[in-house]
């Protein structure tokens, strides 16, 4: 059964976009429906059989305690058989609901996957086979689902058509994706059939004539796998090694120069094919030569080495990208880089190598429309082989049926292949049945234009016939209905439709230019103007149509109508009108155009100024709101910081014990000078280290005293700088660090004596007694502030 990882690529896109609307063919009531009686029996059956086979399910009544009963119930829940039985019951309950949902909408990928899982779990082989076939009609299957289907088919190989059915499954799986595991399964199946006939050397098939047909059939089957995988540079050796082992086994039993040359040629071709494991291939070739042609070993290896050296050089370049793929988790972007390098490389370039990379990419990103589109365009550009183009485009729309671009590619490819009109029309009709495609405007327009292109190319314009013209007109009318229809429930375009009116322009061109039906073309353009009257481009294109039809007199009238509308770009209409008047107008029409354009310009200017003022006002209000918001944020932050400080302060005060507060108030520090507050230190130091003002002269003093005053500024040597001993004790020790700049007591004594002696002076006599001064007075005197 499919794991979630295997179905993710398809499941996600399928669920999100409700994809794959290609209707399943009517398979009758018996194809998908489970026999009513068997389903009833299955849903109503009990687990008697399971209970009888599994002793842990015996529910015999005994006299065990409640604890023992609980232990038994827990053990039953852990038993694998119990788990399996529970899953079976859940599957039976879900089966009717899933089948009912599929009957309502069979385009849901995840419902098909769930139905297959349920039927596989319930072991309903016939219904499971039918479910797989119905799913494969709509979708390509993931690798794991193919392997499950193949492994189930291998169980019936003994039946009459068992082998044919298994081969058919391998062929169908090959068409979906490149898968090395599926090809390995195929090769193992082929070799198992061969081994059953080949036997060992003693009792096996020893008659070469009888064995030849078996050998050729097996070789043909194996070469199919080798050719399909040879350009997978990383994993193709897994298939090649099995094939080369088969050839060597045959050569050992039936040795002949012809067989040896065939095997040797196969090895040489393999050495020339780009693959990362080329070194192993070269080593195997060396063993082949040494075993069967050792006499010419050197010459054979020299020849092979020339080929191998080029392959190895190219393999080294590709190995870098393979490592990058691995490191980037096989990302799509890395695949694109690898592919672009492969397109321009000069080391063993090959279109098959590019194709191999695309196949590896789409197997991992199967629902990526861009990747499929790039792959198809690569074929258009480099490999215009019809069979490849048809197969690739068909696979693209099976993987991405919601893409109008891919459906358009398919229609053109079938047209190139000369398919019938009915066949190609059927393709377009199938595409238009997809609801997801109808919900996407761009995809719908791409598809409808492709259909109209196809019908247009069928018309012989030199000798048109009525039937093909009618088919073309029907295609356009149908396209307009799809674009403009608004009441279907799953369209999202409303009454406006395509804002670029691409289908209408195309249709008007065909009617006016190709078919000469100007009246019909004018009707189409008038319909466009009704829907898109505010678009200046629509008016300009309408006017261009009238001018190209020779109706210049209608152009001026259309310009006037357009300028009276509330257009998206009225400047374009004004400019186009003036250009028309310069080229076609008269004096009166030119003056009339100038007057109307002047009025329109003024009105446009006023509207522009009003809009600008409104815009500036709105921007100003926006800026004011931003400033207010910023200021409010700052205020909140400031208040928050203040609140934090107050909280911290209160917490600190509450944390202090009353005794500690009392001790802090009454205790005298032992070293007060060292414990001064920082604020006092800073204030005093700032005062000390400021540049002192010069001391004002009170009177003429002798030079000796001037010198003494000067000495006071630089080096205190007089008693003026001393704080009286009693005052110092009264004001407390260590009031300021600056007081230590005063001289000591021993130095103060000479100063006191000097002041007591009456030296002759030129001014008034100094007082004999000195009034004790405070520290503030001393500081002010010292710094020249008094």
Protein Blocks (a to p, Z undefined) as FASTA:
>chain_A
ZZfklmmmmmmmmmmnopajbccddebjklmmccfklmmmmmmpccklmmmmmmklpccd
cfbdfklmmmmmmmmmmpmklmmmmmmmmmmmmmmmmmmmmmmomkbfklmmmmmmmmmm
nopaklmmmmmmmmmmmpccdfklmmmmmmmmmmmmmpmklmmmmmmmmmmmmmmpccfk
lmmmmmmmmmmmmmmmnopmklmcfbfklmmmmmmmmmmmmmmmmmmmmmmmklmmmmmm
mmmmmmmmmmmmmgcfklmmmmmmmmmmmmmpgcfklmmmmmmmmmmmmmmmmmlmmmmm
mmmmmmmmmmmmmmmmmmmmmmmmmmnoopaklmmmmmmmmmmpcghpafklmmmmmmmm
mmmmmmbmklmmmmmmmmmmmmccfklmmmmmmmmmmmmmmbmklmmmmmmmmmmnopaf
klmmmmmmmmmmpmklmmpmklmmmmmmmmmmmmmmmpcfklccfklmmmmmmmmmmmmm
mmmpcknopackbjnlpaklmmmmmmmmmmmmmnopaklmmmmmmmmmmmmmmbmklmmm
mmmmmmmnopamlmmmmmmmmmmpccfblmlmmmmmmmmmmmmmcfklmmmmmmmmmmmm
mmmmmmmmmmmmmmmmmmmmmmmmmmmmmmmmmmmmmmmmmmmmmmmmmmmmmmpcfklm
mmmmmpccfblmlmccfklmmmmmmmmmpccdddddfbdcdfklmmmmmmmmmmccbfkl
pccfklmmmnoghkbfklmmpccfklmmmmmmmmmpccddfbdcddfbdcdddfklmmmm
mnopZZ
